[in-house]
Amino acid sequence: MTETQPQLTLTEIEALARAAHTGQTDKAGRPYAEHLRAVAEGVRARGGDEEQIAAAWLHDSVEDDALSEDWLERAALSRRTKDIVLAVTKRAGEEPEAYARRILDTPGALLVKEADLAHNADPERLAVLDEPLRRRLTEKYARMRALLGLDG
């Protein structure tokens, strides 16, 4: 990004994220944009700033191949927003401990991941899933919360 290029607004980022995830659904079959909105609102409610809210809208875009890492690097976004998105992007074969360490080492990323986990673990969202999947996800989210120090 050049210094003269204006940064995308939150409204533009939301529209981009919604468009990038068009047709995608979550595990419960709901439009994926609902999850993105909930995470962005969760970040806002937890006192997150605009860069963190922008990252919340984009938090799954690279991981889900909705947008490329190259697109992210070229996008008119702050370096901090890009770093947060990259920090919360899970990598194939990555150990949960390494993933958690990267989040903890990236300023602003923990708040975004906390909001993501809160929405993912919402009992109302999990209630519509079958019992084995619900149990597996509940354990997965609890382990990540513990690795991130969010249980204390």
CNS distance restraints for C-alpha pairs under 8 A (distance, minus, plus):
assign (resid   1 and name CA) (resid   5 and name CA) 6.65 0.50 0.50
assign (resid   1 and name CA) (resid  73 and name CA) 7.90 0.50 0.50
assign (resid   1 and name CA) (resid  74 and name CA) 5.88 0.50 0.50
assign (resid   1 and name CA) (resid  75 and name CA) 6.73 0.50 0.50
assign (resid   1 and name CA) (resid  76 and name CA) 5.91 0.50 0.50
assign (resid   1 and name CA) (resid  77 and name CA) 7.79 0.50 0.50
assign (resid   5 and name CA) (resid  76 and name CA) 6.78 0.50 0.50
assign (resid   6 and name CA) (resid  76 and name CA) 6.66 0.50 0.50
assign (resid   7 and name CA) (resid  76 and name CA) 4.65 0.50 0.50
assign (resid   7 and name CA) (resid  77 and name CA) 5.45 0.50 0.50
assign (resid   7 and name CA) (resid  78 and name CA) 7.31 0.50 0.50
assign (resid   8 and name CA) (resid  12 and name CA) 5.90 0.50 0.50
assign (resid   8 and name CA) (resid  13 and name CA) 6.31 0.50 0.50
assign (resid   8 and name CA) (resid  76 and name CA) 5.63 0.50 0.50
assign (resid   8 and name CA) (resid  77 and name CA) 6.21 0.50 0.50
assign (resid   9 and name CA) (resid  13 and name CA) 6.15 0.50 0.50
assign (resid  10 and name CA) (resid  14 and name CA) 6.00 0.50 0.50
assign (resid  10 and name CA) (resid  50 and name CA) 7.37 0.50 0.50
assign (resid  10 and name CA) (resid  53 and name CA) 7.72 0.50 0.50
assign (resid  10 and name CA) (resid  54 and name CA) 6.03 0.50 0.50
assign (resid  11 and name CA) (resid  15 and name CA) 6.26 0.50 0.50
assign (resid  12 and name CA) (resid  16 and name CA) 6.13 0.50 0.50
assign (resid  13 and name CA) (resid  17 and name CA) 6.07 0.50 0.50
assign (resid  13 and name CA) (resid  54 and name CA) 6.45 0.50 0.50
assign (resid  13 and name CA) (resid  57 and name CA) 6.96 0.50 0.50
assign (resid  13 and name CA) (resid  58 and name CA) 7.70 0.50 0.50
assign (resid  14 and name CA) (resid  18 and name CA) 6.06 0.50 0.50
assign (resid  14 and name CA) (resid  54 and name CA) 7.68 0.50 0.50
assign (resid  14 and name CA) (resid  57 and name CA) 5.99 0.50 0.50
assign (resid  15 and name CA) (resid  19 and name CA) 6.06 0.50 0.50
assign (resid  16 and name CA) (resid  20 and name CA) 5.98 0.50 0.50
assign (resid  17 and name CA) (resid  21 and name CA) 6.25 0.50 0.50
assign (resid  17 and name CA) (resid  33 and name CA) 7.69 0.50 0.50
assign (resid  17 and name CA) (resid  36 and name CA) 7.97 0.50 0.50
assign (resid  17 and name CA) (resid  57 and name CA) 6.06 0.50 0.50
assign (resid  17 and name CA) (resid  58 and name CA) 5.91 0.50 0.50
assign (resid  17 and name CA) (resid  61 and name CA) 7.13 0.50 0.50
assign (resid  18 and name CA) (resid  22 and name CA) 6.11 0.50 0.50
assign (resid  18 and name CA) (resid  33 and name CA) 5.55 0.50 0.50
assign (resid  20 and name CA) (resid  61 and name CA) 7.26 0.50 0.50
assign (resid  20 and name CA) (resid  66 and name CA) 5.07 0.50 0.50
assign (resid  20 and name CA) (resid  67 and name CA) 6.52 0.50 0.50
assign (resid  21 and name CA) (resid  32 and name CA) 6.54 0.50 0.50
assign (resid  21 and name CA) (resid  33 and name CA) 6.74 0.50 0.50
assign (resid  21 and name CA) (resid  61 and name CA) 7.50 0.50 0.50
assign (resid  21 and name CA) (resid  66 and name CA) 5.88 0.50 0.50
assign (resid  22 and name CA) (resid  32 and name CA) 7.74 0.50 0.50
assign (resid  22 and name CA) (resid  33 and name CA) 7.75 0.50 0.50
assign (resid  23 and name CA) (resid  31 and name CA) 7.17 0.50 0.50
assign (resid  23 and name CA) (resid  32 and name CA) 7.89 0.50 0.50
assign (resid  24 and name CA) (resid  31 and name CA) 6.15 0.50 0.50
assign (resid  24 and name CA) (resid  32 and name CA) 5.46 0.50 0.50
assign (resid  25 and name CA) (resid  29 and name CA) 5.09 0.50 0.50
assign (resid  25 and name CA) (resid  30 and name CA) 5.11 0.50 0.50
assign (resid  25 and name CA) (resid  31 and name CA) 4.44 0.50 0.50
assign (resid  25 and name CA) (resid  32 and name CA) 4.53 0.50 0.50
assign (resid  26 and name CA) (resid  30 and name CA) 5.42 0.50 0.50
assign (resid  26 and name CA) (resid  31 and name CA) 6.42 0.50 0.50
assign (resid  26 and name CA) (resid  32 and name CA) 5.32 0.50 0.50
assign (resid  26 and name CA) (resid  35 and name CA) 7.68 0.50 0.50
assign (resid  27 and name CA) (resid 129 and name CA) 7.60 0.50 0.50
assign (resid  28 and name CA) (resid 125 and name CA) 7.04 0.50 0.50
assign (resid  28 and name CA) (resid 126 and name CA) 7.82 0.50 0.50
assign (resid  28 and name CA) (resid 128 and name CA) 6.34 0.50 0.50
assign (resid  28 and name CA) (resid 129 and name CA) 6.33 0.50 0.50
assign (resid  30 and name CA) (resid  34 and name CA) 7.26 0.50 0.50
assign (resid  31 and name CA) (resid  35 and name CA) 7.74 0.50 0.50
assign (resid  32 and name CA) (resid  36 and name CA) 6.70 0.50 0.50
assign (resid  33 and name CA) (resid  37 and name CA) 6.11 0.50 0.50
assign (resid  34 and name CA) (resid  38 and name CA) 6.16 0.50 0.50
assign (resid  35 and name CA) (resid  39 and name CA) 6.16 0.50 0.50
assign (resid  35 and name CA) (resid 119 and name CA) 7.23 0.50 0.50
assign (resid  36 and name CA) (resid  40 and name CA) 6.15 0.50 0.50
assign (resid  36 and name CA) (resid  56 and name CA) 6.77 0.50 0.50
assign (resid  36 and name CA) (resid  57 and name CA) 5.30 0.50 0.50
assign (resid  36 and name CA) (resid  58 and name CA) 7.65 0.50 0.50
assign (resid  36 and name CA) (resid  59 and name CA) 7.87 0.50 0.50
assign (resid  37 and name CA) (resid  41 and name CA) 6.06 0.50 0.50
assign (resid  37 and name CA) (resid  57 and name CA) 6.82 0.50 0.50
assign (resid  38 and name CA) (resid  42 and name CA) 5.93 0.50 0.50
assign (resid  38 and name CA) (resid 119 and name CA) 6.71 0.50 0.50
assign (resid  39 and name CA) (resid  43 and name CA) 6.15 0.50 0.50
assign (resid  39 and name CA) (resid  56 and name CA) 5.86 0.50 0.50
assign (resid  39 and name CA) (resid  57 and name CA) 7.28 0.50 0.50
assign (resid  39 and name CA) (resid 112 and name CA) 7.32 0.50 0.50
assign (resid  39 and name CA) (resid 115 and name CA) 5.27 0.50 0.50
assign (resid  39 and name CA) (resid 116 and name CA) 5.27 0.50 0.50
assign (resid  39 and name CA) (resid 119 and name CA) 6.59 0.50 0.50
assign (resid  40 and name CA) (resid  44 and name CA) 6.28 0.50 0.50
assign (resid  40 and name CA) (resid  53 and name CA) 5.19 0.50 0.50
assign (resid  40 and name CA) (resid  54 and name CA) 7.51 0.50 0.50
assign (resid  40 and name CA) (resid  56 and name CA) 4.90 0.50 0.50
assign (resid  40 and name CA) (resid  57 and name CA) 5.76 0.50 0.50
assign (resid  40 and name CA) (resid 112 and name CA) 8.00 0.50 0.50
assign (resid  40 and name CA) (resid 115 and name CA) 7.73 0.50 0.50
assign (resid  41 and name CA) (resid  45 and name CA) 6.01 0.50 0.50
assign (resid  41 and name CA) (resid  53 and name CA) 7.73 0.50 0.50
assign (resid  42 and name CA) (resid  46 and name CA) 6.15 0.50 0.50
assign (resid  42 and name CA) (resid 115 and name CA) 5.05 0.50 0.50
assign (resid  42 and name CA) (resid 116 and name CA) 7.82 0.50 0.50
assign (resid  43 and name CA) (resid  47 and name CA) 6.49 0.50 0.50
assign (resid  43 and name CA) (resid  48 and name CA) 5.05 0.50 0.50
assign (resid  43 and name CA) (resid  49 and name CA) 7.97 0.50 0.50
assign (resid  43 and name CA) (resid  52 and name CA) 6.97 0.50 0.50
assign (resid  43 and name CA) (resid  53 and name CA) 5.98 0.50 0.50
assign (resid  43 and name CA) (resid  56 and name CA) 7.11 0.50 0.50
assign (resid  43 and name CA) (resid 111 and name CA) 6.46 0.50 0.50
assign (resid  43 and name CA) (resid 112 and name CA) 5.93 0.50 0.50
assign (resid  43 and name CA) (resid 115 and name CA) 5.73 0.50 0.50
assign (resid  44 and name CA) (resid  48 and name CA) 4.95 0.50 0.50
assign (resid  44 and name CA) (resid  49 and name CA) 7.00 0.50 0.50
assign (resid  44 and name CA) (resid  53 and name CA) 6.48 0.50 0.50
assign (resid  46 and name CA) (resid 111 and name CA) 7.51 0.50 0.50
assign (resid  48 and name CA) (resid  52 and name CA) 5.76 0.50 0.50
assign (resid  48 and name CA) (resid  53 and name CA) 6.51 0.50 0.50
assign (resid  48 and name CA) (resid 111 and name CA) 7.12 0.50 0.50
assign (resid  49 and name CA) (resid  53 and name CA) 6.22 0.50 0.50
assign (resid  50 and name CA) (resid  54 and name CA) 6.00 0.50 0.50
assign (resid  51 and name CA) (resid  55 and name CA) 6.23 0.50 0.50
assign (resid  51 and name CA) (resid  78 and name CA) 7.12 0.50 0.50
assign (resid  51 and name CA) (resid  80 and name CA) 6.85 0.50 0.50
assign (resid  51 and name CA) (resid  81 and name CA) 5.14 0.50 0.50
assign (resid  52 and name CA) (resid  56 and name CA) 6.10 0.50 0.50
assign (resid  52 and name CA) (resid  81 and name CA) 6.30 0.50 0.50
assign (resid  52 and name CA) (resid  84 and name CA) 7.44 0.50 0.50
assign (resid  52 and name CA) (resid 108 and name CA) 6.45 0.50 0.50
assign (resid  52 and name CA) (resid 109 and name CA) 7.49 0.50 0.50
assign (resid  52 and name CA) (resid 111 and name CA) 7.79 0.50 0.50
assign (resid  52 and name CA) (resid 112 and name CA) 6.53 0.50 0.50
assign (resid  53 and name CA) (resid  57 and name CA) 6.46 0.50 0.50
assign (resid  53 and name CA) (resid 112 and name CA) 7.76 0.50 0.50
assign (resid  54 and name CA) (resid  58 and name CA) 6.52 0.50 0.50
assign (resid  54 and name CA) (resid  81 and name CA) 6.63 0.50 0.50
assign (resid  55 and name CA) (resid  59 and name CA) 5.47 0.50 0.50
assign (resid  55 and name CA) (resid  81 and name CA) 5.26 0.50 0.50
assign (resid  55 and name CA) (resid  82 and name CA) 7.13 0.50 0.50
assign (resid  55 and name CA) (resid  84 and name CA) 6.18 0.50 0.50
assign (resid  55 and name CA) (resid  85 and name CA) 5.42 0.50 0.50
assign (resid  55 and name CA) (resid 112 and name CA) 7.33 0.50 0.50
assign (resid  56 and name CA) (resid  85 and name CA) 7.69 0.50 0.50
assign (resid  56 and name CA) (resid 112 and name CA) 5.82 0.50 0.50
assign (resid  56 and name CA) (resid 116 and name CA) 7.96 0.50 0.50
assign (resid  58 and name CA) (resid  62 and name CA) 7.83 0.50 0.50
assign (resid  58 and name CA) (resid  85 and name CA) 6.53 0.50 0.50
assign (resid  59 and name CA) (resid  84 and name CA) 7.91 0.50 0.50
assign (resid  59 and name CA) (resid  85 and name CA) 5.09 0.50 0.50
assign (resid  59 and name CA) (resid  88 and name CA) 6.49 0.50 0.50
assign (resid  59 and name CA) (resid  89 and name CA) 6.92 0.50 0.50
assign (resid  59 and name CA) (resid 112 and name CA) 7.90 0.50 0.50
assign (resid  60 and name CA) (resid  64 and name CA) 5.77 0.50 0.50
assign (resid  60 and name CA) (resid  66 and name CA) 7.94 0.50 0.50
assign (resid  60 and name CA) (resid  85 and name CA) 7.72 0.50 0.50
assign (resid  60 and name CA) (resid  88 and name CA) 7.90 0.50 0.50
assign (resid  60 and name CA) (resid  89 and name CA) 6.62 0.50 0.50
assign (resid  61 and name CA) (resid  65 and name CA) 6.07 0.50 0.50
assign (resid  61 and name CA) (resid  66 and name CA) 4.83 0.50 0.50
assign (resid  61 and name CA) (resid  67 and name CA) 5.24 0.50 0.50
assign (resid  61 and name CA) (resid  68 and name CA) 7.68 0.50 0.50
assign (resid  62 and name CA) (resid  66 and name CA) 6.05 0.50 0.50
assign (resid  62 and name CA) (resid  67 and name CA) 5.19 0.50 0.50
assign (resid  62 and name CA) (resid  68 and name CA) 5.47 0.50 0.50
assign (resid  62 and name CA) (resid  69 and name CA) 5.90 0.50 0.50
assign (resid  62 and name CA) (resid  72 and name CA) 7.96 0.50 0.50
assign (resid  62 and name CA) (resid  85 and name CA) 7.97 0.50 0.50
assign (resid  62 and name CA) (resid  86 and name CA) 7.87 0.50 0.50
assign (resid  62 and name CA) (resid  89 and name CA) 6.70 0.50 0.50
assign (resid  63 and name CA) (resid  89 and name CA) 5.31 0.50 0.50
assign (resid  63 and name CA) (resid  90 and name CA) 6.24 0.50 0.50
assign (resid  63 and name CA) (resid  91 and name CA) 7.47 0.50 0.50
assign (resid  67 and name CA) (resid  71 and name CA) 6.38 0.50 0.50
assign (resid  67 and name CA) (resid  72 and name CA) 7.23 0.50 0.50
assign (resid  68 and name CA) (resid  72 and name CA) 6.38 0.50 0.50
assign (resid  69 and name CA) (resid  73 and name CA) 6.23 0.50 0.50
assign (resid  70 and name CA) (resid  74 and name CA) 6.32 0.50 0.50
assign (resid  71 and name CA) (resid  75 and name CA) 5.91 0.50 0.50
assign (resid  72 and name CA) (resid  82 and name CA) 6.65 0.50 0.50
assign (resid  73 and name CA) (resid  82 and name CA) 7.03 0.50 0.50
assign (resid  77 and name CA) (resid  81 and name CA) 6.38 0.50 0.50
assign (resid  77 and name CA) (resid  82 and name CA) 6.70 0.50 0.50
assign (resid  78 and name CA) (resid  82 and name CA) 6.42 0.50 0.50
assign (resid  79 and name CA) (resid  83 and name CA) 6.06 0.50 0.50
assign (resid  80 and name CA) (resid  84 and name CA) 6.15 0.50 0.50
assign (resid  80 and name CA) (resid 107 and name CA) 7.72 0.50 0.50
assign (resid  80 and name CA) (resid 108 and name CA) 7.86 0.50 0.50
assign (resid  81 and name CA) (resid  85 and name CA) 6.29 0.50 0.50
assign (resid  82 and name CA) (resid  86 and name CA) 6.19 0.50 0.50
assign (resid  83 and name CA) (resid  87 and name CA) 5.98 0.50 0.50
assign (resid  83 and name CA) (resid 106 and name CA) 7.06 0.50 0.50
assign (resid  84 and name CA) (resid  88 and name CA) 6.30 0.50 0.50
assign (resid  84 and name CA) (resid 103 and name CA) 7.77 0.50 0.50
assign (resid  84 and name CA) (resid 106 and name CA) 6.55 0.50 0.50
assign (resid  84 and name CA) (resid 107 and name CA) 7.43 0.50 0.50
assign (resid  84 and name CA) (resid 108 and name CA) 6.51 0.50 0.50
assign (resid  84 and name CA) (resid 109 and name CA) 4.90 0.50 0.50
assign (resid  84 and name CA) (resid 112 and name CA) 7.94 0.50 0.50
assign (resid  85 and name CA) (resid  89 and name CA) 6.22 0.50 0.50
assign (resid  85 and name CA) (resid 109 and name CA) 7.72 0.50 0.50
assign (resid  87 and name CA) (resid  99 and name CA) 7.74 0.50 0.50
assign (resid  87 and name CA) (resid 102 and name CA) 5.78 0.50 0.50
assign (resid  87 and name CA) (resid 103 and name CA) 5.25 0.50 0.50
assign (resid  87 and name CA) (resid 106 and name CA) 6.57 0.50 0.50
assign (resid  87 and name CA) (resid 109 and name CA) 6.63 0.50 0.50
assign (resid  88 and name CA) (resid  99 and name CA) 7.63 0.50 0.50
assign (resid  88 and name CA) (resid 102 and name CA) 7.92 0.50 0.50
assign (resid  88 and name CA) (resid 103 and name CA) 6.16 0.50 0.50
assign (resid  88 and name CA) (resid 109 and name CA) 6.82 0.50 0.50
assign (resid  88 and name CA) (resid 112 and name CA) 7.99 0.50 0.50
assign (resid  88 and name CA) (resid 113 and name CA) 6.65 0.50 0.50
assign (resid  90 and name CA) (resid  94 and name CA) 7.06 0.50 0.50
assign (resid  90 and name CA) (resid  99 and name CA) 6.72 0.50 0.50
assign (resid  94 and name CA) (resid  98 and name CA) 6.73 0.50 0.50
assign (resid  94 and name CA) (resid  99 and name CA) 6.71 0.50 0.50
assign (resid  95 and name CA) (resid  99 and name CA) 6.40 0.50 0.50
assign (resid  96 and name CA) (resid 100 and name CA) 6.06 0.50 0.50
assign (resid  96 and name CA) (resid 144 and name CA) 7.15 0.50 0.50
assign (resid  97 and name CA) (resid 101 and name CA) 6.11 0.50 0.50
assign (resid  97 and name CA) (resid 147 and name CA) 6.75 0.50 0.50
assign (resid  98 and name CA) (resid 102 and name CA) 6.27 0.50 0.50
assign (resid  99 and name CA) (resid 103 and name CA) 6.44 0.50 0.50
assign (resid 100 and name CA) (resid 104 and name CA) 6.16 0.50 0.50
assign (resid 100 and name CA) (resid 144 and name CA) 7.16 0.50 0.50
assign (resid 100 and name CA) (resid 147 and name CA) 6.18 0.50 0.50
assign (resid 100 and name CA) (resid 148 and name CA) 5.85 0.50 0.50
assign (resid 101 and name CA) (resid 105 and name CA) 6.02 0.50 0.50
assign (resid 101 and name CA) (resid 148 and name CA) 7.81 0.50 0.50
assign (resid 102 and name CA) (resid 106 and name CA) 6.26 0.50 0.50
assign (resid 103 and name CA) (resid 109 and name CA) 5.47 0.50 0.50
assign (resid 103 and name CA) (resid 110 and name CA) 5.82 0.50 0.50
assign (resid 103 and name CA) (resid 113 and name CA) 7.79 0.50 0.50
assign (resid 104 and name CA) (resid 109 and name CA) 7.00 0.50 0.50
assign (resid 104 and name CA) (resid 110 and name CA) 6.06 0.50 0.50
assign (resid 104 and name CA) (resid 148 and name CA) 6.91 0.50 0.50
assign (resid 106 and name CA) (resid 110 and name CA) 7.71 0.50 0.50
assign (resid 108 and name CA) (resid 112 and name CA) 7.13 0.50 0.50
assign (resid 109 and name CA) (resid 113 and name CA) 6.26 0.50 0.50
assign (resid 110 and name CA) (resid 114 and name CA) 5.94 0.50 0.50
assign (resid 110 and name CA) (resid 148 and name CA) 7.65 0.50 0.50
assign (resid 111 and name CA) (resid 115 and name CA) 6.29 0.50 0.50
assign (resid 112 and name CA) (resid 116 and name CA) 6.22 0.50 0.50
assign (resid 113 and name CA) (resid 117 and name CA) 6.02 0.50 0.50
assign (resid 114 and name CA) (resid 118 and name CA) 6.09 0.50 0.50
assign (resid 114 and name CA) (resid 145 and name CA) 7.69 0.50 0.50
assign (resid 114 and name CA) (resid 150 and name CA) 7.62 0.50 0.50
assign (resid 115 and name CA) (resid 119 and name CA) 6.31 0.50 0.50
assign (resid 116 and name CA) (resid 120 and name CA) 6.09 0.50 0.50
assign (resid 117 and name CA) (resid 121 and name CA) 5.90 0.50 0.50
assign (resid 117 and name CA) (resid 141 and name CA) 6.36 0.50 0.50
assign (resid 117 and name CA) (resid 145 and name CA) 7.58 0.50 0.50
assign (resid 118 and name CA) (resid 122 and name CA) 6.09 0.50 0.50
assign (resid 119 and name CA) (resid 125 and name CA) 7.93 0.50 0.50
assign (resid 120 and name CA) (resid 125 and name CA) 7.23 0.50 0.50
assign (resid 120 and name CA) (resid 126 and name CA) 7.76 0.50 0.50
assign (resid 120 and name CA) (resid 141 and name CA) 7.70 0.50 0.50
assign (resid 121 and name CA) (resid 125 and name CA) 7.25 0.50 0.50
assign (resid 121 and name CA) (resid 126 and name CA) 6.65 0.50 0.50
assign (resid 121 and name CA) (resid 137 and name CA) 7.72 0.50 0.50
assign (resid 121 and name CA) (resid 138 and name CA) 6.40 0.50 0.50
assign (resid 121 and name CA) (resid 141 and name CA) 6.65 0.50 0.50
assign (resid 122 and name CA) (resid 126 and name CA) 6.29 0.50 0.50
assign (resid 123 and name CA) (resid 127 and name CA) 5.80 0.50 0.50
assign (resid 124 and name CA) (resid 128 and name CA) 7.30 0.50 0.50
assign (resid 125 and name CA) (resid 129 and name CA) 7.76 0.50 0.50
assign (resid 126 and name CA) (resid 134 and name CA) 5.75 0.50 0.50
assign (resid 127 and name CA) (resid 134 and name CA) 7.36 0.50 0.50
assign (resid 129 and name CA) (resid 133 and name CA) 6.39 0.50 0.50
assign (resid 129 and name CA) (resid 134 and name CA) 5.69 0.50 0.50
assign (resid 130 and name CA) (resid 134 and name CA) 6.02 0.50 0.50
assign (resid 131 and name CA) (resid 135 and name CA) 6.00 0.50 0.50
assign (resid 132 and name CA) (resid 136 and name CA) 6.12 0.50 0.50
assign (resid 133 and name CA) (resid 137 and name CA) 6.05 0.50 0.50
assign (resid 134 and name CA) (resid 138 and name CA) 6.00 0.50 0.50
assign (resid 135 and name CA) (resid 139 and name CA) 6.20 0.50 0.50
assign (resid 136 and name CA) (resid 140 and name CA) 6.15 0.50 0.50
assign (resid 137 and name CA) (resid 141 and name CA) 6.03 0.50 0.50
assign (resid 138 and name CA) (resid 142 and name CA) 6.11 0.50 0.50
assign (resid 139 and name CA) (resid 143 and name CA) 6.08 0.50 0.50
assign (resid 140 and name CA) (resid 144 and name CA) 6.34 0.50 0.50
assign (resid 141 and name CA) (resid 145 and name CA) 6.15 0.50 0.50
assign (resid 142 and name CA) (resid 146 and name CA) 6.22 0.50 0.50
assign (resid 143 and name CA) (resid 147 and name CA) 6.20 0.50 0.50
assign (resid 144 and name CA) (resid 148 and name CA) 6.14 0.50 0.50
assign (resid 145 and name CA) (resid 149 and name CA) 6.16 0.50 0.50
assign (resid 145 and name CA) (resid 150 and name CA) 5.01 0.50 0.50
assign (resid 145 and name CA) (resid 151 and name CA) 6.18 0.50 0.50
assign (resid 146 and name CA) (resid 150 and name CA) 5.87 0.50 0.50
assign (resid 146 and name CA) (resid 151 and name CA) 5.66 0.50 0.50
